[in-house]
Amino acid sequence: MSIVQKSQKSLEYDKILAEVSLHAKTEQSKKMCIELTPFIRFGHYDVMEQIGEADQNKERNNYTYFYN
């Protein structure tokens, strides 16, 4: 078992994902929540890139929600 797997087990990561999936609105989004994996790359650029993508998705989803 890898260090990541050991960490997930000790942190009860599966229970966290199950709790997060309760807030999902569709079956597809629930499945996506359950299948989440931790972000384990250590480069500053990688983290900032992911944050930027999340912000863009949030803005796009908010626009779609309010204007459709």
C-alpha positions in Angstrom: 0.0 0.0 0.0 1.4 3.4 -1.0 1.8 6.3 1.4 -1.1 8.1 -0.4 -3.4 5.1 0.1 -2.3 4.8 3.7 -3.1 8.5 4.2 -6.5 8.1 2.6 -7.3 5.2 4.8 -6.2 6.9 8.0 -8.1 10.0 7.1 -11.2 8.0 6.2 -11.1 9.7 2.7 -13.9 7.4 1.5 -16.3 8.8 4.2 -15.3 12.3 3.3 -16.2 11.7 -0.4 -19.5 10.1 0.6 -20.4 13.1 2.7 -19.4 15.5 -0.2 -21.5 13.5 -2.7 -24.6 14.1 -0.5 -24.4 17.7 -1.7 -24.3 16.9 -5.4 -27.5 17.5 -7.3 -27.3 14.9 -10.1 -26.2 11.3 -10.3 -23.3 12.2 -12.6 -22.0 14.8 -10.1 -22.4 12.3 -7.2 -20.3 9.8 -9.2 -17.7 12.5 -9.8 -17.5 13.3 -6.1 -17.1 9.6 -5.2 -14.3 9.2 -7.8 -12.3 12.3 -6.6 -8.6 11.7 -6.0 -6.3 13.9 -4.0 -4.1 16.4 -5.8 -0.6 15.3 -5.0 1.6 17.2 -7.4 3.9 19.6 -5.6 4.6 22.4 -8.1 3.3 25.9 -7.4 2.3 26.2 -11.1 0.1 23.0 -10.9 -1.8 24.3 -7.9 -2.3 27.7 -9.4 -3.4 26.2 -12.7 -6.0 24.1 -10.9 -7.3 27.1 -8.9 -7.7 29.1 -12.1 -9.6 26.3 -13.8 -11.9 26.0 -10.8 -12.6 29.8 -10.8 -13.4 29.7 -14.5 -15.8 26.8 -14.0 -17.5 28.5 -11.1 -18.0 31.7 -13.1 -19.3 29.8 -16.1 -21.7 27.8 -13.9 -23.0 30.9 -12.1 -23.6 32.6 -15.4 -25.5 29.6 -16.7 -27.5 29.3 -13.5 -28.6 33.0 -13.4 -29.2 33.5 -17.1 -30.9 30.3 -18.2 
